[in-house]
Amino acid sequence: MNSNPKQLDIRYAINTGSPRFFDKLRLFVRQRGLAYSTEKTYCLWIRRFILFNRYGSEAAFRTQDIGSFLSHLSNNRHCSPNTQRTALNALVFLFREYFGVAVNDLAFVYAREKPRVPVVLSRDEASHIIDRLSATPQLCTQLMYGSGLRVGEVLHLRVKDIDFANSGLYVMEAKGGKSRRTLLPESLIPSLKQQIGFVERQLASDTYTGKAGVYLPNALATKWPNAQYELRWQYLFPSGQFSIDPRSGVERRHHISADLVRRAIKQVVGEVGIQKRVSCHTFRHSFATELLRQGTDIRTIQELLGHQSIETTQIYTHVVGLHQRGITSPVDL
């Protein structure tokens, strides 16, 4: 057992009376109910904006400087349109929401849009990779490919989210704080039951050592103080070591890191010789494309993936092979 547990990268408590700029900004972000990932991203870009303009105080902030910073990202840093858009959102939030200053008529060089279709795997390629994986990374990847989950959604799954009786899987801690129901692959049921059995044994062991308990979202720990010790609330993929929760200072078990899954996939892809650029998200793309090949309605795919806009889901119509639309190359005639 690690005698020096690491600290989790999660929201930490901030003194409401702190005079520090970023403490006040973080508290403001939390009052708006934004996700912790958004809080970190906004603070990152606002910090870079401050360093770029060499501000010495809050009084020095000017909306006119937003354009020059965004142009710098495009011309000198060669950032992608998405990166530039994220920086813009952070700075608009800073001035419009935090400072209460209107942000109008920004002039800057836009990063060039480079339309790209997502990389997807064939069924044989996906199976080849999954078969070479083992243990936890294998089951995580099977859920990404079989249920269309993001890697973060897989790691945040709890025992209660697996509905064996109705063949469903609930994603309760999805992107943007939304929740949805998606497919539960029947072939994964034995492995998932085995994983839940492992979690149950680990919970019993942690209870014996006095380190049982799991983080509960949305102040549920206050509403149901004993729920953190119940099997149904435990993470489906708990970490192999304990970590310090900076919100409470409590040492307890969190879920595994996404890097564990990413590294395993990267290693296997190199071993099997697949030349495509494969990431965890590739399996989610492949899930959507496979459903489209089967003739699944695009609206249903949108619902299963949790996309807010149908336009986001429609990108997969560009991925399905042309021969599957009845088009044949003249050379093959």
C-alpha positions as CSV (number, residue, x, y, z in Angstrom):
1,M,0.0,0.0,0.0
2,N,1.3,3.5,-0.9
3,S,2.3,5.3,2.3
4,N,2.2,8.7,0.4
5,P,-1.1,8.8,-1.4
6,K,-1.4,11.3,-4.2
7,Q,-3.9,14.2,-4.1
8,L,-6.9,14.0,-6.5
9,D,-7.3,16.5,-9.2
10,I,-10.7,17.7,-8.1
11,R,-12.2,20.9,-6.8
12,Y,-10.7,22.1,-3.6
13,A,-12.2,24.4,-1.0
14,I,-11.5,28.1,-1.4
15,N,-11.7,30.7,1.3
16,T,-14.7,33.0,0.4
17,G,-12.8,36.0,1.8
18,S,-9.6,35.4,-0.2
19,P,-8.4,38.6,-2.0
20,R,-6.6,36.7,-4.7
21,F,-7.9,37.2,-8.2
22,F,-8.0,33.6,-9.3
23,D,-9.7,32.5,-6.0
24,K,-12.4,35.1,-6.6
25,L,-12.7,34.0,-10.2
26,R,-13.0,30.3,-9.3
27,L,-15.7,31.0,-6.7
28,F,-17.6,33.0,-9.3
29,V,-17.3,30.1,-11.8
30,R,-18.7,27.7,-9.2
31,Q,-21.6,30.0,-8.4
32,R,-22.5,29.7,-12.1
33,G,-22.6,26.0,-11.7
34,L,-20.0,25.3,-14.4
35,A,-18.1,22.0,-14.5
36,Y,-14.7,21.6,-12.8
37,S,-13.1,20.9,-16.2
38,T,-14.5,24.2,-17.5
39,E,-13.2,26.0,-14.4
40,K,-9.7,24.7,-15.0
41,T,-9.9,25.5,-18.7
42,Y,-11.1,29.0,-18.2
43,C,-8.5,29.7,-15.6
44,L,-5.8,28.3,-17.9
45,W,-6.6,30.6,-20.8
46,I,-7.2,33.7,-18.6
47,R,-3.8,33.1,-17.0
48,R,-2.2,33.0,-20.5
49,F,-4.1,36.1,-21.5
50,I,-2.7,37.9,-18.4
51,L,0.8,36.8,-19.1
52,F,0.6,37.7,-22.8
53,N,-0.5,41.3,-21.9
54,R,1.7,41.6,-18.8
55,Y,-1.1,42.9,-16.7
56,G,-0.2,44.0,-13.2
57,S,-3.6,44.5,-11.7
58,E,-7.3,43.9,-12.5
59,A,-7.6,47.6,-13.5
60,A,-5.3,47.0,-16.5
61,F,-7.7,44.5,-18.2
62,R,-9.0,45.8,-21.6
63,T,-11.4,44.1,-24.0
64,Q,-9.3,45.6,-26.9
65,D,-6.5,43.2,-25.9
66,I,-8.7,40.1,-26.6
67,G,-8.3,40.4,-30.4
68,S,-4.5,40.7,-30.3
69,F,-4.3,37.6,-28.0
70,L,-6.5,35.5,-30.3
71,S,-4.6,36.6,-33.4
72,H,-1.4,35.6,-31.6
73,L,-2.8,32.1,-31.0
74,S,-3.6,31.8,-34.7
75,N,-0.5,33.5,-36.3
76,N,2.2,32.5,-33.9
77,R,0.9,29.4,-32.0
78,H,-0.8,27.9,-35.1
79,C,-3.7,26.7,-32.8
80,S,-6.7,24.9,-34.1
81,P,-10.1,26.6,-34.5
82,N,-11.4,24.7,-31.5
83,T,-8.5,25.9,-29.3
84,Q,-9.0,29.5,-30.4
85,R,-12.8,29.2,-29.8
86,T,-12.1,27.8,-26.3
87,A,-9.8,30.8,-25.4
88,L,-12.5,33.2,-26.8
89,N,-15.2,31.6,-24.6
90,A,-13.0,31.9,-21.5
91,L,-12.2,35.6,-22.2
92,V,-15.8,36.5,-23.0
93,F,-16.9,34.9,-19.8
94,L,-14.2,36.9,-17.9
95,F,-15.3,40.3,-19.2
96,R,-19.0,39.8,-19.8
97,E,-19.8,37.7,-16.8
98,Y,-17.2,38.4,-14.2
99,F,-16.4,42.0,-14.9
100,G,-19.8,42.9,-16.3
101,V,-18.2,44.6,-19.4
102,A,-19.7,44.3,-22.9
103,V,-17.6,42.5,-25.4
104,N,-18.5,43.6,-29.0
105,D,-16.9,43.8,-32.4
106,L,-13.8,41.8,-31.7
107,A,-11.3,42.0,-34.5
108,F,-8.8,39.1,-34.8
109,V,-7.4,36.6,-37.2
110,Y,-9.4,33.4,-37.2
111,A,-7.6,30.1,-37.1
112,R,-8.4,28.3,-40.3
113,E,-11.1,25.7,-40.1
114,K,-9.9,22.3,-41.3
115,P,-13.0,20.0,-41.7
116,R,-12.1,16.5,-40.6
117,V,-14.1,13.3,-40.5
118,P,-13.6,11.2,-37.5
119,V,-11.3,8.2,-37.7
120,V,-13.2,4.9,-37.2
121,L,-12.3,1.3,-37.0
122,S,-13.8,-1.6,-38.8
123,R,-15.4,-4.4,-36.7
124,D,-12.3,-6.6,-37.4
125,E,-9.9,-3.8,-36.4
126,A,-11.8,-3.0,-33.2
127,S,-12.1,-6.7,-32.2
128,H,-8.4,-7.2,-32.9
129,I,-7.4,-4.4,-30.6
130,I,-9.9,-5.3,-27.8
131,D,-8.8,-9.0,-27.9
132,R,-5.2,-8.0,-27.3
133,L,-6.2,-5.8,-24.3
134,S,-6.7,-7.4,-20.9
135,A,-8.3,-6.8,-17.5
136,T,-9.7,-3.4,-16.8
137,P,-8.5,-1.6,-20.0
138,Q,-10.2,-4.3,-22.0
139,L,-13.6,-3.9,-20.3
140,C,-13.4,-0.1,-20.4
141,T,-12.7,-0.2,-24.2
142,Q,-15.5,-2.7,-24.7
143,L,-17.9,-0.2,-23.0
144,M,-16.6,2.6,-25.2
145,Y,-17.1,0.5,-28.4
146,G,-20.3,-1.3,-27.3
147,S,-22.1,1.5,-25.6
148,G,-20.7,4.6,-27.2
149,L,-19.2,6.1,-24.0
150,R,-16.5,8.6,-23.6
151,V,-13.6,7.4,-21.6
152,G,-14.5,9.8,-18.8
153,E,-18.0,8.5,-18.7
154,V,-16.7,4.9,-18.4
155,L,-14.6,5.8,-15.4
156,H,-17.4,7.7,-13.7
157,L,-19.8,4.7,-13.9
158,R,-21.0,3.4,-10.6
159,V,-22.4,0.0,-9.7
160,K,-26.0,1.4,-9.6
161,D,-25.7,2.6,-13.2
162,I,-25.7,-0.9,-14.7
163,D,-29.3,-2.1,-15.2
164,F,-29.1,-5.8,-15.9
165,A,-32.8,-6.3,-15.7
166,N,-33.6,-3.9,-18.5
167,S,-30.4,-4.3,-20.5
168,G,-29.6,-0.6,-20.0
169,L,-26.6,1.5,-19.0
170,Y,-27.1,4.9,-17.3
171,V,-24.6,7.6,-17.9
172,M,-25.3,9.9,-14.9
173,E,-22.1,12.0,-14.9
174,A,-21.8,12.8,-18.6
175,K,-20.4,15.9,-20.4
176,G,-22.2,19.1,-19.4
177,G,-23.7,17.5,-16.4
178,K,-26.4,15.7,-18.5
179,S,-27.5,12.1,-18.1
180,R,-28.7,9.5,-20.6
181,R,-29.5,5.9,-21.1
182,T,-27.6,3.8,-23.7
183,L,-27.1,0.2,-24.7
184,L,-25.8,-2.5,-22.4
185,P,-24.1,-5.2,-24.6
186,E,-25.4,-8.6,-23.6
187,S,-21.9,-10.1,-24.2
188,L,-20.5,-7.9,-21.5
189,I,-22.9,-8.9,-18.7
190,P,-20.8,-11.8,-17.3
191,S,-17.7,-9.5,-17.2
192,L,-19.6,-6.7,-15.6
193,K,-21.0,-9.0,-12.9
194,Q,-17.5,-10.2,-12.3
195,Q,-16.3,-6.6,-12.0
196,I,-19.0,-5.8,-9.5
197,G,-18.0,-8.8,-7.5
198,F,-14.5,-7.5,-7.4
199,V,-15.7,-4.0,-6.3
200,E,-17.8,-5.7,-3.5
201,R,-14.8,-7.6,-2.2
202,Q,-12.6,-4.5,-2.3
203,L,-15.3,-2.5,-0.4
204,A,-15.3,-5.1,2.3
205,S,-11.5,-4.9,2.6
206,D,-11.5,-1.1,2.7
207,T,-14.2,-1.2,5.4
208,Y,-12.1,-3.6,7.4
209,T,-9.1,-1.2,7.2
210,G,-11.3,1.8,8.0
211,K,-10.8,3.5,4.6
212,A,-14.1,2.7,2.9
213,G,-16.2,5.4,1.3
214,V,-16.5,7.1,-2.1
215,Y,-17.1,10.7,-3.3
216,L,-20.8,11.5,-3.8
217,P,-21.8,14.3,-6.2
218,N,-24.2,17.2,-5.6
219,A,-23.9,17.2,-1.8
220,L,-25.5,13.8,-1.6
221,A,-23.1,12.9,1.2
222,T,-24.9,15.4,3.4
223,K,-28.3,14.1,2.3
224,W,-27.4,10.5,2.6
225,P,-24.3,10.2,4.9
226,N,-24.2,6.4,4.7
227,A,-24.5,6.1,0.9
228,Q,-20.8,6.4,0.4
229,Y,-20.3,3.1,2.1
230,E,-23.0,1.3,0.0
231,L,-22.0,-1.0,-2.9
232,R,-24.3,0.6,-5.4
233,W,-22.5,4.0,-5.1
234,Q,-19.0,2.6,-5.6
235,Y,-17.1,3.3,-8.8
236,L,-17.3,0.4,-11.2
237,F,-13.5,0.8,-11.9
238,P,-12.0,1.8,-8.5
239,S,-8.4,2.8,-8.3
240,G,-5.8,0.3,-7.0
241,Q,-4.6,2.9,-4.5
242,F,-5.9,5.5,-2.1
243,S,-5.9,9.2,-2.8
244,I,-6.3,12.4,-0.7
245,D,-9.6,14.2,-1.4
246,P,-8.6,17.9,-1.3
247,R,-12.2,19.0,-0.5
248,S,-12.2,17.1,2.8
249,G,-8.7,15.9,3.3
250,V,-10.0,12.3,3.6
251,E,-7.9,9.5,2.2
252,R,-10.1,7.2,0.2
253,R,-10.4,5.3,-3.1
254,H,-11.3,7.1,-6.3
255,H,-11.8,5.7,-9.9
256,I,-8.8,4.7,-12.1
257,S,-7.1,7.3,-14.3
258,A,-7.9,7.6,-17.9
259,D,-4.2,7.4,-18.7
260,L,-4.3,3.7,-17.7
261,V,-6.7,3.0,-20.5
262,R,-5.0,5.4,-23.0
263,R,-1.6,3.8,-22.5
264,A,-2.9,0.3,-22.9
265,I,-4.7,1.1,-26.2
266,K,-1.7,3.0,-27.6
267,Q,0.6,0.0,-26.8
268,V,-1.7,-2.5,-28.4
269,V,-2.4,-0.4,-31.5
270,G,1.4,-0.3,-32.0
271,E,1.7,-4.0,-31.6
272,V,-1.0,-5.0,-34.0
273,G,0.2,-2.7,-36.7
274,I,-2.9,-0.6,-37.3
275,Q,-1.7,2.6,-39.0
276,K,-4.8,4.7,-38.1
277,R,-4.6,7.3,-35.4
278,V,-6.5,5.5,-32.7
279,S,-7.5,7.0,-29.3
280,C,-10.2,6.2,-26.7
281,H,-12.6,8.4,-28.6
282,T,-12.1,6.4,-31.8
283,F,-14.1,3.6,-30.2
284,R,-17.1,5.9,-29.6
285,H,-16.9,7.1,-33.2
286,S,-16.8,3.5,-34.3
287,F,-19.9,2.7,-32.2
288,A,-21.9,5.4,-33.9
289,T,-20.7,4.5,-37.4
290,E,-21.5,0.8,-36.9
291,L,-25.0,1.7,-35.8
292,L,-25.4,3.8,-38.9
293,R,-24.2,0.9,-41.1
294,Q,-26.9,-1.2,-39.5
295,G,-29.5,1.3,-40.6
296,T,-30.2,2.9,-37.1
297,D,-32.0,6.2,-37.3
298,I,-29.7,9.2,-36.9
299,R,-31.9,10.6,-34.1
300,T,-31.6,7.4,-32.1
301,I,-27.8,7.6,-32.5
302,Q,-27.9,11.2,-31.3
303,E,-29.8,10.1,-28.2
304,L,-27.5,7.2,-27.4
305,L,-24.4,9.4,-27.8
306,G,-25.9,12.3,-25.8
307,H,-25.3,14.9,-28.5
308,Q,-27.1,18.2,-28.0
309,S,-27.2,19.0,-31.7
310,I,-28.2,16.6,-34.6
311,E,-25.5,18.3,-36.7
312,T,-22.8,16.8,-34.4
313,T,-24.2,13.3,-35.0
314,Q,-24.5,13.8,-38.8
315,I,-20.7,13.9,-39.2
316,Y,-20.9,10.1,-39.1
317,T,-22.8,10.0,-42.4
318,H,-19.6,11.1,-44.0
319,V,-17.7,8.2,-42.5
320,V,-19.8,5.3,-43.7
321,G,-18.1,3.7,-46.8
322,L,-19.4,4.9,-50.1
323,H,-19.8,1.3,-51.3
324,Q,-22.3,0.9,-48.5
325,R,-24.4,3.6,-50.2
326,G,-24.6,1.7,-53.4
327,I,-21.7,3.5,-55.1
328,T,-19.2,1.5,-57.1
329,S,-15.9,2.7,-58.5
330,P,-15.8,2.5,-62.4
331,V,-12.6,0.4,-62.1
332,D,-14.6,-2.2,-60.3
333,L,-17.3,-2.5,-62.9
